[in-house]
Amino acid sequence: MSDGLDPADWQTLRALGHRMLDDMFDDLAHLREAPVWRKMPAALRAELHSGLPREPAGAEQVYADFRRLLLPYATGNRHPRFMGWVHGGGTAVGMLAEMLAAGLNANLGGRDHAPIAVERQVIAWSTEMLGLPAETSGLLVTGTSIANLIAVLTARTAALGTAVRTAGLEGARLVAYASAGAHSCIPRAMDMAGLGSDALRLVPTDATGRIEPRALAEAMARDRRDGARPFLVVGTAGTVNTGAVDDLATLATFCRDEAVWFHVDAAFGALAALSPRLRPLLRGIERADSIAFDFHKWGQVPYDAGCILVRDPARQRNAFAQHAAYLRREARGLAGGQPWPCDLGPDLSRGFRALKVWMTLRVYGADRLGAMIEQCCAVARHLADRVDAAPGLERLAPVALNIVCFRFTDATGDLDRLNADIVADLQEAGIAAPSTTTIDGRLAIRAAIVNHRTTAADADALVDGVLAAARATLAGRDG
């Protein structure tokens, strides 16, 4: 029996590896010819309910199963007509970077090695992109949900001191504020931080979907009178429903005057900073105490690649650094390189997700990525124009960046059910994959233009598909 898990025949595995790579390149090159999404047949799904494999199957057989069971039935977000959720489309370069990172199998929890230096460079580039001070600290994490949790925990420790990590809240009534359009991960972060989701005040928004500064000030004043302690305001750069961007400059001034932490959830909006035309929408983000965003959305980096930036590195270390004998830091050798990434967040075991971000930024360059983001917004404006011009369609929200919300209205009866059926019909036919949301109590078809492959022709296909699906549904009703 072999002493390890390396192949007995490297040449055979090498040939299989080259075939895998060629197959994936072919698949990416011909995405547009395939359906956006296909439902996995029940018989194939049942095969994934088998018991723990005890005997080896061989790499050839397992790869054949991948092609048969998985490849045709993935999420579909690589396809140019996937528009339902804010998912990036990925790139071939990112795929190669994932392969290289897996080959290194580096743990970026700590110690002194080159992969951590790469992550620190990505953090420095992110800091430069958003205009924060050079000493800003940060981490790459799974996504903005965890990045927002890190921000809440850091703000909590900044408000109550490091004793909160051992003694808990001890009756402190901390409250935070975000717009009514904020992502659901914000109340969830409050929940996981032990503050309770009820401690997050959801502030009304204006007609453009931005937080109302006056309503925010009134809510905070009311909480102070009631004996609560405001500690955090979350601004949003790209709301989940409509892509609205809060007035970040006004929020930054307000937080400075009120002495509360200013955090920006910029899950996809942060990358708009790469576009000279769009960057002014983010004015004020450079004054944030912390910023959360994803590279796997508009950055087109393969999942997962979120980022948290914190203006004051000492505050981030205060919230997370801990010491254990087996993790002793040294001045020299492999145990050097302080502070370690595990001093800045909850994870000790961390993969080398920085490589795919580093390679993406280097291969394409910030200017080309910025142009791609502008193109996504141009496609969204084209889609909005098509919706506005089409009889039977109604746009339900302004288009701030790249999200268009609309619905079919030329019918009687339950329009919410009709529009939900239209979306499901488009998805199941493989024509396009929008999603649904609710705007002012009405179900909307939501199209988020995030994929670098999406063109105006794909937006036209969506509108045409919605109208055709509506006609087919109504004809079926009448028949």
N, C-alpha and C positions, 0 to 999 in steps of 0.2 A: 504494500500500500504506500502511496506517495506520502512524503513528509509534509506536504503543503497543498495548496489549491491551485498552483500554477499548472498550465496545461502540459500534458505529456508531449504534445506535438504543437509547438508554437506556429508552425507554418499553416496548419489547418485552421487554427483560430485567427491567424492573421488574414487569411483569405476570407473567412466569414466576416471579420471586422470591416474589410474593404467593401464587401458586398453590402453590409448594413449601411455604410456611409453612402455608397452609390444609390442605394434604394431610397434613402431619406432625401438626398439631393433631387432625385427624380420626382419624389412625392411633392417636395416644395415647388419644384419648377412647374408642376402641372396642377397646382391647387385650384386654379380658376375653373378647370374643366370638371371638377368633382362637385357633388352636392356640398352645401355649407355644413350640414349636419345630417346624420343618419341615426335613427333609433336602433339600439342594439337588439337583435332578435332574441327572444326568450330562450331559445335553445342554446345560443352561444353564451348568454348571460349565465345560464345554469352551469356551464363548464367552469366558471369562475367561482363556483361554490363547492369545489372539491376539497377533500381533506389535505392535511399537511403532507407534502411529498416526502417519502422516505428514501426513495431510490433516485439516482441521477437520471435525468432525461436527456442530457446532451445539449450543448449550446445550439446546434442546428435545429433541433426539434423545438426548443423554447423560442428561438427566433421565428420559426414558422408559425408558432402559436401567436406571437406578437403581431405578425402581419395579418393573421386571420381574425383574431379576437379583438385587438386593440386599435390598430392603425385606422381602420375605416370608421370607427365609432367614437372618436375623440370629441372634445368640446366643440371644435370647429373654429376657434378664434384665430387660427392662422389664415382662414379664408377671407378674401376681401369684402364679402358681403355679410360677414359677422359684425353686427352693429348693436347687439342688444345690451351688452355689458362693457364696462371700460376695461377691456382686455387687450393688451398689445398683441401684435401678430408674430413677434419673434423674428429672428433672422438666421440665415445659415451660419454666419460668423458666430452668433451666440451659441448655436448648437455645437460648433466645434470647440468653443471655449468651455462648454460644459464637459465635453469629452476630456479635454486637457486637465481641467480641474479634478475630475474623477481620477485621472491617471496619477496625479500628485497625491490625492487623498490626504490633504493637509487639514489639520484641526486648527482653526483660527481663534480658539478660546484664549490663547496666550502664548508666551515664549517669544523668542527672537528669531524670526525666519522671514524669508522674502514674501510669502503670501500676505503676511500682515502688513508689510511695507506697501504692497499693492493696494490693500484696502485703505490704508491711510492716505494714499495718493488719491483714490476715488473720493474719500471724504474731503480732502483739500480741494479737489476740482468742484465738488458740489458746493462747498463753501464759497468758492470764487463765483460760481454760476449765480448764486442767490445773494451775493453781496454781503455776507456775514464776515466778521473779523477772522483773520488768518488763524488765530488760536482756537477757533471753534472746534469742538470735539464731536464725534459721531460714530455710528455703527451702521453696517448693512445688516438688515434683519429680514424676516420672511415677507413682511409687507407692512403697509401703513397701519393696519390694526395693531400690531405689536409696537410699531414706532409710536403711535399715539398713547399706548399704555405706558411706554417708557417715559414719554413726556409728562403724563399725569403723575407718575410716581416721582419723577424728578421735581416737579412743581410742588407736590405734597411735601417732600423732604425739605425743599427750600423754604416752605411756609412754616413748618413745625420743627425743623431741625432734625439732626440724625437720630435723636432719641425715638422718633416715631417708628424707626425700623425695629426697635426692641420692645418698646412700651406700647406701641399702637397709638391710636388717636386720643385716648384718654379723655373722651368726651368732646373733643374739638369738633365744631360743626363747620366743616369746610364746604363751600359751595362754588360751583363753576358755571360758566355761561357759554352757550354756543347758539348758532342760529337754528331756527326750526327746520332748516334744510340740511343740517349737519348729518354726516354718515352715522349709521347705527353703532359703529364701533366706538364712538365717543361715550355714549352712556354705558356701553359694555366695559370700557376702560375704567370708568368711575366705579362700576360694580366690582371688577377684579382688583381694583386698588383698595377695596374695603371702605369706600366712601358712600357707596350706594348710588344707583342710577337716579334716584329721586333728588340727589344733591346737584344734578345738572339742570340748570334752568334753560329751557329752549325758548329763545327770544324770537318774537315775530320778525318777519322779513317784509321788505317793501315790494313793489310791483315787479322789480327786476330780480327778486330772489335773494337780495343782500340783507344782512342783519340790520335792524333798525337801531342806530346808535342811541336815540332818545329812549327807546324801550329798554335797551341794555342798561343805561344809566339809572332808569327808574327801578328796574329789577334789583340792581346792586344796592341802591339806596334803601330799598325796602328790606332786603336781607340784613343789611347792617343794623337797621332799626330793630329787627327781630332777634338780634344777637348772634347771627351767623357770621362766618368769616369768609368773605370772597377771597379766592386765592388764584383763580385761573380763568382766562377768557380764551376761547378757541375760535380763531378766525378760519374761514374756509376759502381755499383757492380752487374752485371747481366743485360746486355742490353735486351730490350724487344724482339728483333728479334732472337738473337743468344746466349744470356747469357754471352757475353764477359764482362770481368772485366778490367776496366781501370787500368793503372799503378798508383795506389793511392799514393804510396810513392813519386814518382816523382811529382805528382800534389801537394801534401802537401808542398814539398820544394818550388815549383814554387810559390804557393800562399803566403807562408811566405815571400819570397823574394820580391814579388810584392805587399804585404800588402793588399790582397783581401781575402774575406771570402771563405773558402773551405767547400763546402757541398758535401755529398755523398748520391746519390739516390741508396739505397741498397734494393729496394723493396722486392726482394726474396733472393738476394745474402748475406745479412747480416747474416742469420742463418747458412751459411756455416762456420762461426766462431766456431760453436759447434763441428765441425769435425777437429781433429788434422791433417788429411791429406789435407783438403781443406783450412784450416785457412791461410796458407801462401799466397794464392791468394789474400787475403784482406790486405796484409801488407801495412801500411800507413793509414788505416781507423781510427786507434786510434788517429791520428793527426788532424782529421776533426774538424771544428768548429760546424758542425751539421750533423746529420745522420737521414735519413728517411727510414723506412722499415715496413714490414707487418709481423705479427704473423699468419695471416690467409692464408698465402701461405705455405712456407715450415714448419712453426711451427704447421700446421694442426689445428689451433684454428678456431672454426666456425666464419663465417663472422658476424660482421666486427671487425678487431683488428689491426689497424695501430699504428705506434709509431714514435715520433719525439724526438730526443735527441739534446740538445744544451750544448756545453762545458761550456759556461759562463752563469750562471743563471741570472745575472743582465741584460744581453743583451736581454734575452727572456722576462723578466719582462718589460724592457723598451719598447718593441715592443707591449705589449698587456695589461699591468695592467691599470685598470681604477677604479675610485671610484664613488660610488653612495650612497646616504643616506640609502637606504633600504638594501644595502649590506655592512653595516658598520662592520668592523673587530673589535674584542675585544681581550683582553689579556686572557680571561678565558670564560668558557661556550661554548655552541655550535657554537658561532660565532668566536671562536678562530681558531688555526691551520694555521696561515699564513706561506707562501703565499698560496692562494687558487689556484686550477687548472685554474680557469678562468683568473688568472693573467698571464698565460703562453700561452694562445691560444684564439681563437675567441668564443668558446662555453661557455655559462653559464649553459645550461641544458645538462648534460652529463650522459649517462647510465653507469652501472657498468660492462663495458666490461673487466675490469681488472681481474675479478674473473675467467673467462674462461682461461685467460693466466696463472694466478697464479696456478690454479688447473692443467692445462696441464703440466707446468714445474715441479710441485711437484709430480704428479702421474707418469710421464714417466721419468723425470730426464734429465738433459742436455746431458749426455753421450749417452743415448738411442736415443734421438732426433738427435744427431750428427751422429750416426750410420745409422739411417733412411735416413738422407740426403745423406750420402755416398752411400747408396743403390740406391737411385734415380739416382745418377750420374753413378753408375755402369750399371744400366738398360739403361741409355742414351748411354753409350759407346757400350753396346751390340746392341742396335738399329742401331747405326752408323756402326758397323761392318756388320750387316745384310744388310744394305743399300749398303755399299761398295761392298759386295759380290754378290748382286743380279743383274743379267742382266736386263737392262732396267731402273734401278734406278741410280740417280746421287745425291750425297750429295753436297749441295751448300755453306756450311760454316763449319769452324772448330767447334768442340764441346768443349766449354770452361767449362761448368758445366753440365747442364741437358736438354739442348734444341738441337734438331736435325732438321735441315732444309734440305729437299731433294725433288726430284720430279721424276715422271715417264717421260722417254725421248724416249722410243722405239716406236715412232710413228711419223707420218708426220702431218703437219697442225698446228693448233693453240694449242701449248702445254700448254699455260696458261689456256685456257678454259678447256682443257682435265683434267688438274690437279685440277682445281676448281670443276669440275663435280665429280671427284673421291672422293674428300673430302665430298661433299654434299651427294653422294651415301652412303658412309660409315656412315655418321651421321644419315641419314634417315633410314638406315637398322638397326641401333642400334648396329653395330659391334664395332665401335670405333669413337672417336670424336677428330680428329686432327683439326687444323685450317689452314689458309693460311696467307702468308705474301709475301713481295717482297724482293728478294735478288739480288742486281746488275741488277735490271730491269726485273728479271724473277720471275714469281709466284712460290712460294715454298709451299710444304706441311710442316707444322710446328708442331712438337711434343714436348711438354714440359712435362717432367717427374717430377711431383710434388707430386702426391698422394702416401701416405705411403703404399697403397694396391697394387701398380703397380709392376709387376714382369717382368722378361725377357720373360716369356710366353706371356704376354700382348703385349710386343714389337714385338714378332714374329707374333702375331695375326694382328697387324697393318700392318706389311710388307706384310703378306699374303693377307690381305684384300685389300691393295692398288693394288697389282698385279692382284688379281681377278677382282676388279672393273675396272681396266684398260682394261683387256681382254674382259670383258662384254661390255664395252662401244665401244671398237674397233670392236667387233663382230657385235654389233648393227649397227654401221656405215656401215660395209661391207655388212650387210644383207639388 
